[in-house]
Amino acid sequence: MRKTYFNWSSGKDSSLALYYTLQQKEYNITKLVTTINDDFKRVSMHGLRESLLDAQAVSLNLPLHKIKLSANVSMTSYNEVMKDNVMNLKSEGYTHCVFGDIFLEDLRIYREDQLRSIGIQGVFPLWKKNTKELLLEFINLGFKAITVCVNAKYLDDSFCGRILDESFLNDLPENVDPCGENGEFHTFVFDGPIFSDPINFEIGDKVLRNYTPSSDDDDNCFTDEDDKSWDTSFWYCDLI
């Protein structure tokens, strides 16, 4: 079996991809890897408290490696930190890593290009699968998830802090991908067939946060073109 680490986001796509991969004999997953916003001690993009991420890892019975990044990290710095961490993982004998990506071609190309330079091979078990069918499979398998972040450009606050079920799927606007693959929403999975125990939590405050991309230097993640289209408002549901 190939020694493999798993890029864990704490959400539904990661959970289903991990479920798929654990059914195979080809990959031996022995570690989760998650990027953390070190300024706020939360999972990047999802806004999930680090303590709940830790609880997931315990229930999954897998060690967790955290890659800590500042809130305003530039793309160059991001690439450097990621490269250093992946090189360390390679030195531990890892040859493959798994992602929960479904259809974003540019993101997959970026990941594979970065990994190829280090000698790690990416694995994408959900690639090109129908996202509506994936979400229904996720629900039918017994996974439990709640939305922790929604893009205000696509969804109002009523979708934030909501349990993923068929009612949620049916209520999504037509322009929103059923799995939120375009960044429309992010989730926290708190139970399912790969967890030994459910994750206990309470629902806290719901807040709208606005972000302004900076273009102070050429090192920033955003170009002028990106600034015009970048989504800047997100509803977050704090889980405690």
C-alpha positions, 0 to 999 in steps of 0.5 A: 500500500502507498503511504498517503496523507489526506488533505482534510478541510473538515467538510463534506467533500473531504469526508466523502473522499476519505470514505471512498479512499478508505474502501480501497487497498491501494492507499494507506492513509496515516495522517490528516493535513489541514491549513489553519489561520494562525491569527484566529486559530480556525480552519482556513476558509471554513472559520471552524474553531481549531478545537473542533478540528482536533475533535474530528481527528480524534474521532477519525483516529488519525494524527493531524498535521496543521499547516499554520498560515497568517490571515494575510499570507501572500501567494508567494509565502503560501507556496513557500510554507506549503512546499516546506511542509510537503517536503517534510511529509515526503521525507517521512515516506509519503508518496501520495496525497488525497484531495476532495476536489470535484471539478475545478480544473485550474485548482487541480492543475495548480495542486498537481504542478506544485506536488510534481515539483516535490515528487508527491502524486495527488489523488482525487477520488471524487473527480468529475462525479455528479455533485447532486448525486454526491451530496445525496450519497453523503446524506444516505451514507449517514454523514451529518454536516452543518454549514459554517460559512456561506458566500453572501453573493449566492446565499442569504444567512438562512443557509448558514448554520443549517443541517445538510439534508434533502431539504437543504438541497431542494432549497438551493438556488439554481446557480448554486452547485449542490456541493458548493464546489465554487465556494458557495458554502462550506461545512463541518461534518460532525458524524458519519460512517468514518467517525468513531463518535459524533462531535459535540458542539453548540451553535453560536453567533452568526455574523457577516464578515466583509473582506477587501483584497489588497493589491499593495505589491506584486506578491499578493494573492490577487491581481487587479482582475481578481479584485473585480470579481473576488467575493468579499462577503461571507456569513459565518456560523460559529460552532462552540 
